[in-house]
Amino acid sequence: MHPPSSEYRTLVADGLWRNNLALVQLLGLCPLLAVTTTLVNGLALGLATTGVLTATNAVISMMRRTLVPIVRIPLFVLIIASLVTSIDLLMSAFLDDLHTLLGLFIPLIVTNCAVLAQAETVASRRPVGEATLAGFATGLGFLGVLAALGALRELFGQGTVFAGLPMLAGESAAWLRIDLPYDGMLVALLPPGAFFGMAILLAVRKSLTRESEPAAVADHETAVLEGGR
Protein backbone atom coordinates (compact mmCIF):
# COMPACT_ATOMS: atom_id res chain seq x y z
CA MET A 1 0.00 0.00 0.00
CA HIS A 2 1.37 3.41 -0.99
CA PRO A 3 2.09 5.90 1.81
CA PRO A 4 -0.26 8.94 1.97
CA SER A 5 2.44 11.38 0.82
CA SER A 6 3.13 9.28 -2.27
CA GLU A 7 -0.60 9.11 -3.03
CA TYR A 8 -0.93 12.88 -2.71
CA ARG A 9 2.05 13.46 -5.02
CA THR A 10 0.48 11.14 -7.60
CA LEU A 11 -2.84 13.00 -7.44
CA VAL A 12 -1.13 16.36 -7.89
CA ALA A 13 1.06 15.14 -10.75
CA ASP A 14 -1.93 13.60 -12.53
CA GLY A 15 -4.04 16.73 -12.22
CA LEU A 16 -1.33 19.18 -13.21
CA TRP A 17 0.51 17.25 -15.90
CA ARG A 18 0.22 13.50 -16.51
CA ASN A 19 -3.56 13.47 -16.92
CA ASN A 20 -4.14 17.16 -17.57
CA LEU A 21 -7.78 17.96 -18.23
CA ALA A 22 -7.16 19.94 -21.43
CA LEU A 23 -3.82 18.70 -22.80
CA VAL A 24 -4.28 14.95 -22.21
CA GLN A 25 -7.99 14.25 -21.74
CA LEU A 26 -8.92 17.02 -24.22
CA LEU A 27 -12.03 17.89 -22.21
CA GLY A 28 -13.58 21.31 -21.70
CA LEU A 29 -12.34 22.51 -25.08
CA CYS A 30 -15.43 24.61 -25.88
CA PRO A 31 -14.88 27.22 -23.13
CA LEU A 32 -11.12 26.80 -23.45
CA LEU A 33 -11.13 27.87 -27.10
CA ALA A 34 -13.94 30.43 -26.85
CA VAL A 35 -12.97 32.42 -23.76
CA THR A 36 -9.18 32.67 -24.01
CA THR A 37 -8.91 35.85 -26.06
CA THR A 38 -7.01 37.38 -23.11
CA LEU A 39 -5.04 36.09 -20.16
CA VAL A 40 -7.51 37.61 -17.67
CA ASN A 41 -10.47 35.83 -19.28
CA GLY A 42 -8.62 32.52 -19.02
CA LEU A 43 -7.68 33.16 -15.40
CA ALA A 44 -11.26 34.03 -14.44
CA LEU A 45 -12.79 30.94 -16.02
CA GLY A 46 -9.97 28.77 -14.68
CA LEU A 47 -10.48 30.02 -11.12
CA ALA A 48 -14.23 29.42 -11.37
CA THR A 49 -13.69 25.89 -12.70
CA THR A 50 -11.10 25.14 -10.02
CA GLY A 51 -13.51 26.28 -7.32
CA VAL A 52 -16.29 24.08 -8.70
CA LEU A 53 -14.03 21.01 -9.01
CA THR A 54 -12.61 21.40 -5.50
CA ALA A 55 -15.96 22.02 -3.80
CA THR A 56 -17.75 19.29 -5.78
CA ASN A 57 -15.15 16.67 -4.89
CA ALA A 58 -15.20 17.65 -1.22
CA VAL A 59 -19.02 17.58 -0.92
CA ILE A 60 -19.48 14.32 -2.81
CA SER A 61 -16.65 12.60 -0.94
CA MET A 62 -18.30 13.49 2.38
CA MET A 63 -21.57 11.98 1.12
CA ARG A 64 -20.10 8.94 -0.63
CA ARG A 65 -21.14 6.36 2.00
CA THR A 66 -24.78 7.48 1.91
CA LEU A 67 -25.20 7.66 -1.88
CA VAL A 68 -27.89 5.47 -3.43
CA PRO A 69 -26.30 4.07 -6.63
CA ILE A 70 -29.41 4.44 -8.78
CA VAL A 71 -29.67 8.21 -8.16
CA ARG A 72 -26.01 9.12 -7.83
CA ILE A 73 -25.65 10.76 -11.28
CA PRO A 74 -28.69 13.08 -10.88
CA LEU A 75 -27.41 13.93 -7.40
CA PHE A 76 -23.95 14.73 -8.77
CA VAL A 77 -25.46 17.02 -11.40
CA LEU A 78 -27.61 18.75 -8.78
CA ILE A 79 -24.60 19.40 -6.54
CA ILE A 80 -22.51 20.67 -9.46
CA ALA A 81 -25.32 22.93 -10.70
CA SER A 82 -25.82 24.37 -7.20
CA LEU A 83 -22.12 25.19 -6.82
CA VAL A 84 -21.86 26.69 -10.32
CA THR A 85 -24.94 28.85 -9.65
CA SER A 86 -23.37 30.08 -6.41
CA ILE A 87 -20.13 31.02 -8.17
CA ASP A 88 -22.06 32.65 -11.02
CA LEU A 89 -24.02 34.81 -8.56
CA LEU A 90 -20.87 35.74 -6.63
CA MET A 91 -19.12 36.81 -9.84
CA SER A 92 -22.17 38.82 -10.85
CA ALA A 93 -22.14 40.58 -7.47
CA PHE A 94 -18.41 41.30 -7.09
CA LEU A 95 -16.92 41.06 -10.62
CA ASP A 96 -19.79 42.29 -12.74
CA ASP A 97 -17.73 43.53 -15.72
CA LEU A 98 -15.86 40.27 -15.96
CA HIS A 99 -19.06 38.29 -15.44
CA THR A 100 -20.67 40.15 -18.36
CA LEU A 101 -17.61 39.51 -20.53
CA LEU A 102 -17.56 35.76 -19.87
CA GLY A 103 -21.32 35.54 -20.36
CA LEU A 104 -22.77 32.05 -20.63
CA PHE A 105 -19.48 30.21 -20.11
CA ILE A 106 -19.68 30.35 -16.31
CA PRO A 107 -23.08 28.54 -16.17
CA LEU A 108 -21.81 26.13 -18.83
CA ILE A 109 -19.32 24.71 -16.31
CA VAL A 110 -22.25 22.49 -15.32
CA THR A 111 -21.98 20.74 -18.69
CA ASN A 112 -18.23 20.18 -18.44
CA CYS A 113 -18.04 16.39 -18.39
CA ALA A 114 -14.69 16.54 -16.59
CA VAL A 115 -16.42 17.81 -13.43
CA LEU A 116 -18.88 14.91 -13.52
CA ALA A 117 -16.06 12.48 -14.29
CA GLN A 118 -14.15 13.66 -11.22
CA ALA A 119 -17.26 13.19 -9.11
CA GLU A 120 -17.85 9.66 -10.41
CA THR A 121 -14.30 8.29 -10.55
CA VAL A 122 -12.57 10.18 -7.72
CA ALA A 123 -14.86 11.90 -5.22
CA SER A 124 -17.26 8.98 -4.76
CA ARG A 125 -14.39 6.55 -4.13
CA ARG A 126 -11.79 8.44 -2.08
CA PRO A 127 -11.52 10.10 1.35
CA VAL A 128 -12.28 13.79 1.61
CA GLY A 129 -8.65 14.92 1.70
CA GLU A 130 -7.61 12.97 -1.38
CA ALA A 131 -10.75 13.87 -3.33
CA THR A 132 -10.41 17.58 -2.53
CA LEU A 133 -6.72 17.59 -3.50
CA ALA A 134 -7.48 15.76 -6.75
CA GLY A 135 -10.17 18.29 -7.66
CA PHE A 136 -7.91 21.22 -6.80
CA ALA A 137 -4.97 19.82 -8.80
CA THR A 138 -7.20 19.05 -11.80
CA GLY A 139 -8.61 22.57 -11.67
CA LEU A 140 -5.14 24.10 -11.46
CA GLY A 141 -4.02 22.05 -14.45
CA PHE A 142 -6.98 23.34 -16.46
CA LEU A 143 -6.38 26.90 -15.22
CA GLY A 144 -2.76 26.70 -16.37
CA VAL A 145 -3.77 25.78 -19.91
CA LEU A 146 -6.46 28.51 -19.98
CA ALA A 147 -3.95 31.11 -18.79
CA ALA A 148 -1.21 29.97 -21.18
CA LEU A 149 -3.53 29.97 -24.20
CA GLY A 150 -5.06 33.30 -23.19
CA ALA A 151 -1.63 34.90 -22.76
CA LEU A 152 -0.46 33.52 -26.10
CA ARG A 153 -3.49 34.80 -28.00
CA GLU A 154 -3.47 38.17 -26.25
CA LEU A 155 0.23 38.65 -26.89
CA PHE A 156 0.04 37.88 -30.60
CA GLY A 157 -3.47 39.22 -31.10
CA GLN A 158 -3.29 42.69 -29.54
CA GLY A 159 0.26 43.13 -28.29
CA THR A 160 -0.61 43.23 -24.60
CA VAL A 161 -0.44 41.03 -21.51
CA PHE A 162 -2.73 41.39 -18.47
CA ALA A 163 -5.10 43.78 -20.27
CA GLY A 164 -8.27 44.00 -18.21
CA LEU A 165 -6.64 42.77 -15.01
CA PRO A 166 -8.43 45.44 -12.90
CA MET A 167 -11.70 43.63 -13.66
CA LEU A 168 -10.35 40.63 -11.75
CA ALA A 169 -7.96 42.08 -9.18
CA GLY A 170 -9.02 45.72 -8.78
CA GLU A 171 -7.56 49.01 -9.99
CA SER A 172 -4.41 48.52 -7.93
CA ALA A 173 -3.34 45.78 -10.39
CA ALA A 174 -3.50 48.04 -13.47
CA TRP A 175 0.27 48.66 -13.34
CA LEU A 176 0.93 45.01 -14.24
CA ARG A 177 -0.36 45.54 -17.79
CA ILE A 178 2.32 45.18 -20.44
CA ASP A 179 1.98 46.96 -23.80
CA LEU A 180 4.25 45.88 -26.61
CA PRO A 181 5.12 48.20 -29.53
CA TYR A 182 2.87 46.51 -32.09
CA ASP A 183 -0.85 46.12 -32.66
CA GLY A 184 -0.93 42.35 -33.03
CA MET A 185 -2.58 40.04 -35.55
CA LEU A 186 -6.35 39.79 -35.63
CA VAL A 187 -6.25 36.09 -36.55
CA ALA A 188 -4.91 35.25 -33.08
CA LEU A 189 -8.11 36.59 -31.50
CA LEU A 190 -10.39 34.79 -33.94
CA PRO A 191 -11.41 31.08 -33.68
CA PRO A 192 -8.51 29.92 -35.92
CA GLY A 193 -6.09 31.54 -33.48
CA ALA A 194 -7.52 29.44 -30.65
CA PHE A 195 -6.89 26.23 -32.61
CA PHE A 196 -3.38 27.31 -33.61
CA GLY A 197 -2.56 28.23 -30.01
CA MET A 198 -3.92 24.94 -28.68
CA ALA A 199 -1.86 23.06 -31.26
CA ILE A 200 1.27 24.86 -30.06
CA LEU A 201 0.57 23.93 -26.42
CA LEU A 202 -0.07 20.29 -27.36
CA ALA A 203 3.17 20.19 -29.35
CA VAL A 204 5.14 21.67 -26.45
CA ARG A 205 3.73 19.13 -24.03
CA LYS A 206 4.45 16.28 -26.43
CA SER A 207 8.02 17.48 -26.85
CA LEU A 208 8.58 17.74 -23.09
CA THR A 209 7.01 14.34 -22.49
CA ARG A 210 9.13 12.73 -25.18
CA GLU A 211 12.30 14.15 -23.62
CA SER A 212 11.38 12.79 -20.20
CA GLU A 213 10.48 9.29 -21.43
CA PRO A 214 14.07 7.99 -21.89
CA ALA A 215 14.97 9.06 -18.34
CA ALA A 216 11.87 7.37 -16.95
CA VAL A 217 12.62 4.16 -18.86
CA ALA A 218 16.22 4.19 -17.66
CA ASP A 219 15.14 4.64 -14.05
CA HIS A 220 12.67 1.76 -14.40
CA GLU A 221 15.30 -0.55 -15.92
CA THR A 222 17.76 0.34 -13.15
CA ALA A 223 15.16 -0.46 -10.50
CA VAL A 224 14.39 -3.80 -12.15
CA LEU A 225 18.09 -4.74 -12.31
CA GLU A 226 18.70 -3.76 -8.70
CA GLY A 227 15.65 -5.69 -7.62
CA GLY A 228 16.92 -8.82 -9.34
CA ARG A 229 20.24 -8.85 -7.53
C-alpha angles and dihedrals in degrees: 000000000000117000115250093250091054091049091051092049090051092051092050094046091049094049097044102037125344096055099018112178096230106024099042108019091034091215128145092030095143096067090032093060097035103047103038099089087119136022092243092055090052092047093050095050091042092053091048092049092047090052092050094047094048096046094042093052092047095049096044093045090054089052098041097105093053098046117121105221096221093058101032096105095051088046091051091051091048092052092046092047091050093051093045090050090051092051091045091053092046091052090048090052101043106019102033098155092051091043090055091048094052091044116169096002094084094057089043089068083086089068094049101117091204090070091052091044091054090050093050102040102030116016097046092050107038138063118267096259095051094042093049092048091048092051092047093048092047090050092049090050090053091045090053092055092045091050094045094049092044092050092047094050094043092049095050096031103051107001096246140104124205093012107166095020092137088068088064105029105021133255092296089072095057092098090068092070113114120206118194122204096255137069098232133227119292092215090069090062094046125081093268089058090057091054093045091049092048090050090054092051092048091049092050092051092047091051093049092046092049091052092051096047097077091052091049092049091048092051091049093050091048091051091049092050093047090048091054095055 
